[in-house]
Amino acid sequence: MHYKAVLFDMDGTLINSVDDIADAMNQVLQQNHLPTHPVKKYCDWIGDGMKNLVITALPVNKREDVFINKYLEEMKAAYSDMWMNKTHLYPGIPDLLTVLRKRNIKMAILSNKPHRFTQIIADKLLTEWNFDVVMGYREGFLRKPDPSSALEIARQINIDPAFFLYLGDSAIDIITAINAGMYPVGVSWGYRSTNSLLESGAQKIIYNPNELLSLF
């Protein structure tokens, strides 16, 4: 297959943001006199959207809408203040993006992170590579693994989904790729195990960003 585009997950694939997410959520929990969690727990919880992360982090007796909505707004405010304290690109990602751009490969980002944060982070850390589409979770749209946003990105770029490589670090990404008819590639450096990626249907696992180039 002659691939023409790459659709990237953001957190766990392009950037490592778990420390800032954990710090923001733990700040909310601490301020409300609730138990906090180690960063390792957040590695398991990232990827299904901020609201679901908040629900999972809360004690069971606080998982009612009135509490969820309150803590979600507090989480958004806390993360707005500290999202850039520790977040960084993974090693090798800048070189990969530079080569892809030089080869005129189309590049897009699809994240379950709220669209506002996805755009802010892309503008700060990834603007040098001029992604064709940057899309986070938007109200009224279904989250990954529903394929609708991935298919919308393919439509905007005007490339058939079958010509996309989809690069991600979680089962949600792999299933999204399969649902959208894209080629699912897992990364070893993210938040999930390579076994979970293979079990979800990843066709290939890469252990260094530049390994992606061999698929072109």
C-alpha positions in Angstrom: 0.0 0.0 0.0 1.3 3.5 -0.9 0.4 5.4 2.2 -0.1 9.2 1.8 -1.0 10.4 5.3 -0.5 9.8 9.0 -3.1 10.3 11.7 -1.5 10.7 15.1 -2.9 10.3 18.6 -1.5 13.1 20.7 -1.0 12.0 24.4 1.3 9.0 24.7 2.2 9.1 21.0 3.5 12.6 20.2 3.7 14.1 23.7 4.1 12.9 27.2 1.6 14.8 29.3 0.8 12.4 32.1 2.6 14.3 34.8 0.7 17.5 34.2 -2.6 15.7 33.9 -1.9 13.8 37.2 -0.8 17.0 38.9 -3.9 18.9 37.9 -6.3 16.2 38.8 -4.5 15.5 42.1 -4.7 19.2 42.9 -8.5 19.2 42.4 -8.8 16.1 44.6 -6.6 17.5 47.3 -8.5 20.8 47.4 -11.7 18.9 47.9 -10.2 16.6 50.6 -10.4 13.5 48.4 -7.7 10.8 48.0 -5.0 11.5 45.3 -3.4 8.9 43.0 0.1 8.1 41.8 1.1 9.0 38.2 1.1 5.3 37.2 -2.6 5.2 37.8 -3.1 8.1 35.4 -1.2 6.2 32.7 -4.0 3.7 32.8 -6.7 6.3 32.7 -5.6 8.7 30.0 -7.1 8.3 26.5 -10.8 8.2 27.1 -11.4 11.9 27.5 -11.1 14.3 30.4 -14.6 13.7 31.8 -14.0 9.9 32.0 -10.7 10.5 33.7 -12.3 12.7 36.3 -15.0 10.1 37.0 -12.4 7.3 37.4 -10.3 9.4 39.7 -13.2 10.2 42.0 -14.3 8.0 44.9 -17.3 5.9 44.1 -19.6 8.0 46.4 -18.7 11.1 44.4 -19.6 9.8 40.9 -22.9 11.6 40.7 -23.5 14.3 38.0 -23.5 17.2 40.4 -20.0 16.2 41.7 -18.7 15.1 38.3 -19.6 18.4 36.6 -18.1 20.4 39.5 -14.8 18.5 39.5 -14.6 18.5 35.7 -14.7 22.3 35.6 -12.1 22.5 38.4 -9.9 20.0 36.4 -10.2 22.2 33.3 -9.2 25.3 35.3 -6.3 23.5 37.0 -5.0 21.9 33.7 -5.2 25.3 32.0 -2.7 26.6 34.6 -0.2 23.7 34.5 -0.5 21.8 31.2 2.9 23.0 30.1 4.9 22.5 33.4 6.3 19.0 32.4 4.7 18.1 29.1 7.2 17.5 26.3 7.6 15.8 22.9 8.9 12.2 23.0 12.5 11.7 21.8 12.6 11.2 18.1 9.3 12.8 17.3 10.7 16.1 16.0 13.0 14.2 13.6 10.1 12.0 12.4 7.8 15.0 11.8 10.5 16.9 9.9 11.1 14.0 7.5 7.4 13.4 6.9 6.8 17.1 6.2 9.8 17.1 3.8 8.3 14.1 2.0 5.0 15.9 1.7 3.1 13.3 3.7 -0.1 14.7 5.1 -0.3 14.8 8.9 -3.2 15.2 11.3 -3.9 14.8 15.0 -7.0 13.2 16.6 -7.3 13.3 20.4 -9.9 12.5 23.0 -8.5 15.5 25.0 -10.9 18.5 24.8 -10.4 20.3 21.5 -9.3 23.5 23.2 -6.4 21.9 25.0 -5.5 19.8 21.9 -5.2 23.0 19.9 -3.3 24.9 22.6 -0.7 22.1 22.9 -0.4 21.7 19.2 0.1 25.5 18.8 2.8 25.5 21.5 4.7 22.3 20.8 3.9 21.2 17.2 3.3 24.4 15.2 6.7 24.0 13.5 5.4 21.1 11.4 2.1 22.6 10.2 -0.3 19.8 10.7 -3.1 19.7 8.1 -5.8 19.0 10.8 -5.7 19.2 14.6 -8.9 17.8 16.2 -9.7 17.1 19.8 -13.0 16.1 21.5 -15.8 18.4 20.7 -19.2 18.5 22.3 -21.8 16.8 20.1 -19.3 14.4 18.6 -18.5 10.9 19.6 -15.1 10.1 21.2 -12.7 7.6 19.8 -13.0 4.6 19.1 -16.0 5.9 17.2 -14.5 6.5 13.7 -16.5 9.6 12.7 -13.8 12.2 13.6 -11.1 10.1 11.9 -13.2 9.9 8.8 -13.9 13.6 9.0 -10.2 14.3 9.0 -9.7 12.0 6.0 -12.5 14.0 4.2 -10.9 17.3 5.1 -7.5 16.2 3.8 -9.2 14.6 0.8 -7.4 11.3 1.1 -9.1 7.9 1.3 -8.9 6.4 4.8 -7.2 3.3 3.3 -4.2 5.4 2.6 -3.8 6.6 6.2 -1.4 5.2 8.8 -2.9 5.6 12.2 -0.3 5.9 15.0 -1.4 5.5 18.6 -0.5 4.1 22.0 -3.8 2.6 23.3 -6.4 0.1 22.4 -8.8 3.0 21.8 -6.5 4.2 19.0 -6.0 0.8 17.4 -9.8 0.2 17.4 -10.5 3.6 16.0 -8.0 3.0 13.2 -9.7 -0.4 12.4 -13.2 1.2 12.6 -12.1 3.9 10.2 -10.4 1.6 7.7 -6.9 2.9 8.4 -3.7 0.9 9.0 -3.2 0.6 12.8 0.3 1.1 14.1 1.1 0.9 17.9 3.9 2.7 19.6 6.0 1.1 22.4 6.8 4.4 24.2 3.3 5.4 25.3 1.1 4.6 28.3 0.0 1.1 27.4 1.7 -2.3 26.9 2.6 -3.5 23.4 0.6 -6.7 24.2 -2.6 -4.7 24.7 -2.0 -3.0 21.3 -1.5 -6.3 19.5 -4.5 -7.8 21.2 -6.5 -4.9 20.0 -5.5 -5.5 16.4 -2.3 -3.4 15.8 -0.8 -4.6 12.5 2.7 -3.3 13.6 4.4 -2.1 16.7 7.2 0.5 16.3 9.9 1.0 19.0 11.4 4.2 17.7 9.6 7.0 15.8 11.8 6.7 12.8 10.7 3.1 12.2 7.4 4.6 10.9 9.3 5.7 7.8 9.9 2.1 6.7 6.1 1.9 6.1 6.4 4.5 3.3 
